[in-house]
Amino acid sequence: MDTRCPGNTLLGVAFLRDWRWIINTRGYATIVPSPDSVVYALLYTLTAADEAALDRHEGVPRSYVKQTHPVTLVGPDGSHSTTLDALVYVDVQRTQEGPPKPEPVEAGALAAALGRLG
């Protein structure tokens, strides 16, 4: 994240309710609606330049679209604290599970799923 989006600020761990993380038929990570599921990710603030760089890297709007969803930022002591609107990159065309690409899934793939505050 620091290489792709150098103006970022890590806010902490957040979760998104009623969504699930998958590898889709294109072989890349995305999230899909899933009642009673939860996706955990790192939450960052981004500058406008960082968001533009992330858009290019993620292939917006061909591969992913940007959506805003409420996430809950987990407090330092593990308590659930603040609910915020977050920018989320979602592949809305390929929502079925598939095999991963032969390249490793980067640790940042999930972290990048939740972007700047909305």
C-alpha positions as CSV (number, residue, x, y, z in Angstrom):
1,M,0.0,0.0,0.0
2,D,2.8,2.4,0.8
3,T,4.4,1.9,-2.6
4,R,1.1,2.3,-4.6
5,C,-0.5,4.9,-2.4
6,P,2.3,6.9,-0.6
7,G,-0.1,9.5,0.9
8,N,-2.1,6.9,2.8
9,T,-2.7,6.8,6.6
10,L,-3.6,3.5,8.2
11,L,-6.6,3.9,10.5
12,G,-6.7,0.3,11.7
13,V,-8.7,-2.9,11.3
14,A,-12.3,-2.6,10.1
15,F,-15.0,-5.1,9.1
16,L,-17.9,-5.1,6.6
17,R,-21.0,-7.0,7.5
18,D,-23.0,-9.2,5.1
19,W,-20.1,-9.6,2.5
20,R,-17.7,-12.4,1.9
21,W,-14.1,-12.4,0.4
22,I,-13.6,-14.7,-2.5
23,I,-11.3,-15.5,-5.4
24,N,-13.5,-15.1,-8.5
25,T,-13.6,-16.7,-11.9
26,R,-11.1,-14.1,-13.2
27,G,-8.7,-15.4,-10.5
28,Y,-8.6,-12.3,-8.4
29,A,-9.9,-11.2,-5.0
30,T,-13.2,-9.5,-4.6
31,I,-16.1,-9.4,-2.2
32,V,-19.7,-10.6,-2.7
33,P,-22.9,-10.1,-0.8
34,S,-23.3,-12.8,1.8
35,P,-25.8,-12.5,4.6
36,D,-24.4,-13.2,8.1
37,S,-20.8,-13.1,6.8
38,V,-18.1,-10.6,7.6
39,V,-15.0,-9.3,5.8
40,Y,-12.1,-7.9,7.8
41,A,-9.6,-5.5,6.2
42,L,-7.2,-2.7,7.0
43,L,-8.8,0.7,6.6
44,Y,-6.8,3.6,5.1
45,T,-7.4,7.2,4.3
46,L,-6.2,8.1,0.8
47,T,-5.3,11.3,-1.0
48,A,-7.0,12.1,-4.3
49,A,-3.7,11.1,-6.1
50,D,-3.6,7.8,-4.2
51,E,-7.2,7.0,-5.1
52,A,-6.4,7.7,-8.8
53,A,-3.4,5.4,-8.6
54,L,-5.4,2.7,-7.0
55,D,-8.2,3.1,-9.6
56,R,-5.6,2.5,-12.4
57,H,-4.0,-0.5,-10.6
58,E,-7.4,-2.1,-9.9
59,G,-8.7,-1.5,-13.4
60,V,-11.6,0.8,-12.6
61,P,-14.2,0.5,-14.2
62,R,-13.2,-2.5,-16.3
63,S,-12.3,-5.0,-13.6
64,Y,-13.7,-3.3,-10.4
65,V,-16.2,-0.6,-9.6
66,K,-16.1,1.7,-6.6
67,Q,-18.9,1.5,-4.0
68,T,-19.4,3.1,-0.6
69,H,-20.3,0.8,2.3
70,P,-20.5,1.3,6.0
71,V,-17.6,-0.4,7.9
72,T,-16.9,-0.7,11.6
73,L,-13.5,0.4,12.7
74,V,-12.3,-1.9,15.6
75,G,-10.9,-0.1,18.6
76,P,-7.3,-0.7,19.8
77,D,-8.6,-2.8,22.7
78,G,-10.6,-5.0,20.2
79,S,-13.9,-3.3,20.9
80,H,-16.1,-2.3,18.0
81,S,-16.0,1.4,17.9
82,T,-16.8,3.7,15.0
83,T,-18.9,3.1,11.9
84,L,-17.6,4.9,8.8
85,D,-18.5,5.0,5.1
86,A,-15.6,3.5,3.2
87,L,-14.7,3.2,-0.5
88,V,-14.8,-0.4,-1.6
89,Y,-13.5,-1.9,-4.9
90,V,-15.9,-4.7,-6.0
91,D,-15.9,-6.9,-9.2
92,V,-19.7,-6.9,-9.9
93,Q,-19.4,-8.9,-13.1
94,R,-17.5,-12.0,-11.8
95,T,-19.2,-13.0,-8.6
96,Q,-18.7,-16.8,-8.7
97,E,-15.7,-18.5,-7.1
98,G,-12.9,-19.7,-9.2
99,P,-9.2,-20.8,-9.0
100,P,-6.6,-18.2,-8.1
101,K,-4.1,-16.9,-10.6
102,P,-0.8,-18.7,-10.3
103,E,0.7,-15.6,-8.8
104,P,0.4,-15.3,-5.0
105,V,-2.4,-13.2,-3.6
106,E,-0.7,-10.1,-2.2
107,A,-1.4,-9.3,1.5
108,G,-2.5,-5.8,0.2
109,A,-5.3,-7.2,-1.9
110,L,-7.7,-7.3,1.0
111,A,-6.3,-4.2,2.5
112,A,-6.9,-2.3,-0.7
113,A,-10.5,-3.4,-0.8
114,L,-11.4,-0.8,1.8
115,G,-10.1,2.6,0.7
116,R,-10.6,6.2,1.7
117,L,-13.3,7.5,3.9
118,G,-16.5,8.4,2.0
